[in-house]
Amino acid sequence: MVRSRCALVVVTTLILALAGGCANGVVLDPPTPDGPRLTRLEARPVESMVGCPVELVFAFDAGPDDVSQAVAAWSRRLGRGGGEGRAILDVPAEAFADHRHGEAAARVVPKQSGRYVYFVQVEDRGGRKSNVLQTVVSVAGWWGGGC
């Protein structure tokens, strides 16, 4: 009984440690039921270099009000290290103005190498939040060449 209980504790500890190491801590706001909706997100290109721009292209359905902004959060992993961040995306206003459905794009420039997972969410003028979509970009260091 003591051995099986000890084995259970060891196995549970290992599972939690491995799961915690794989999880990212990126959190965006929960979607609003009647808010806008993202229908597609892709990164162009999916492989890049440090300092080179990557375009996050997303399709949206505005819902009852115009979309006013897009937010991106990211998680970067490289070996055991990594980082996270969040920013309001620089999307031209005409991409959202008076569009019930549409596509918009914003550039991000990774500053470090690693595997980036980008999460994007849009918000309308009423403060309603969309669902969150994600895409992955692999970023090589300076040794990989130029943009």
GIZI-V690670 format. One record per residue. N is the residue number from 1. RES is the residue in one letter. SS is DSSP state (h for helix, s for strand, l for the rest). OMEGA is omega in whole degrees, -180 to 180 (* if undefined). BURIAL is I if it has 16 or more other C-alpha atoms within 10 Angstrom, else O. Layout:
BEGIN
n={N/N}
res={RES/RES}
ss={SS/SS}
omega={OMEGA/OMEGA}
burial={BURIAL/BURIAL}
END
This chain:
BEGIN
n={1/2/3/4/5/6/7/8/9/10/11/12/13/14/15/16/17/18/19/20/21/22/23/24/25/26/27/28/29/30/31/32/33/34/35/36/37/38/39/40/41/42/43/44/45/46/47/48/49/50/51/52/53/54/55/56/57/58/59/60/61/62/63/64/65/66/67/68/69/70/71/72/73/74/75/76/77/78/79/80/81/82/83/84/85/86/87/88/89/90/91/92/93/94/95/96/97/98/99/100/101/102/103/104/105/106/107/108/109/110/111/112/113/114/115/116/117/118/119/120/121/122/123/124/125/126/127/128/129/130/131/132/133/134/135/136/137/138/139/140/141/142/143/144/145/146/147}
res={M/V/R/S/R/C/A/L/V/V/V/T/T/L/I/L/A/L/A/G/G/C/A/N/G/V/V/L/D/P/P/T/P/D/G/P/R/L/T/R/L/E/A/R/P/V/E/S/M/V/G/C/P/V/E/L/V/F/A/F/D/A/G/P/D/D/V/S/Q/A/V/A/A/W/S/R/R/L/G/R/G/G/G/E/G/R/A/I/L/D/V/P/A/E/A/F/A/D/H/R/H/G/E/A/A/A/R/V/V/P/K/Q/S/G/R/Y/V/Y/F/V/Q/V/E/D/R/G/G/R/K/S/N/V/L/Q/T/V/V/S/V/A/G/W/W/G/G/G/C}
ss={l/h/h/h/h/h/h/h/h/h/h/h/h/h/h/h/h/h/h/h/h/h/l/l/l/l/l/l/l/l/l/l/l/l/l/l/s/s/s/s/s/s/s/s/l/l/s/s/s/l/l/l/s/s/s/s/s/s/s/s/s/l/l/l/l/l/s/s/s/s/s/s/s/s/s/s/s/s/l/l/s/s/s/s/s/s/s/s/l/l/l/l/h/h/h/l/l/l/l/l/s/s/s/s/s/s/s/s/s/l/l/l/l/s/s/s/s/s/s/s/s/s/s/s/l/l/l/l/s/l/l/l/s/s/s/s/s/s/s/s/l/h/h/h/l/l/l}
omega={-180/179/-178/178/178/178/178/179/-180/-180/179/179/178/180/180/179/179/180/178/179/-179/-177/173/-178/-178/180/171/-177/177/-180/175/-176/-178/-177/178/-179/171/-179/-179/174/175/177/178/-6/179/173/-175/180/175/178/180/-178/174/178/172/-177/-178/176/-176/167/-170/-175/-174/-176/178/173/-177/179/176/-180/174/171/-180/176/-180/177/174/-175/179/-179/178/-180/-179/178/-178/179/170/-177/178/-180/178/-177/-179/177/-178/-170/176/178/176/178/178/178/178/180/176/179/171/-179/179/-177/179/179/178/177/-179/169/179/178/-178/178/175/-179/177/-176/178/180/179/-176/177/168/180/174/-179/176/-175/177/174/-176/178/180/-176/-176/-176/-179/-177/179/*}
burial={O/O/O/O/O/O/O/O/O/O/O/O/O/O/O/O/O/O/O/O/O/O/O/I/O/O/O/I/O/O/I/O/O/O/I/I/I/I/I/O/I/I/I/O/O/O/O/I/I/I/I/O/I/I/I/I/I/I/I/I/I/I/I/O/I/I/I/I/I/I/I/I/I/I/I/I/I/O/O/O/O/O/O/O/O/I/O/O/I/O/I/O/O/O/O/I/O/O/I/O/I/I/I/I/I/I/I/I/O/I/O/I/I/I/I/I/I/I/I/I/I/I/I/I/O/O/O/I/I/I/I/I/I/I/I/I/I/I/I/I/O/O/O/O/O/O/O}
END
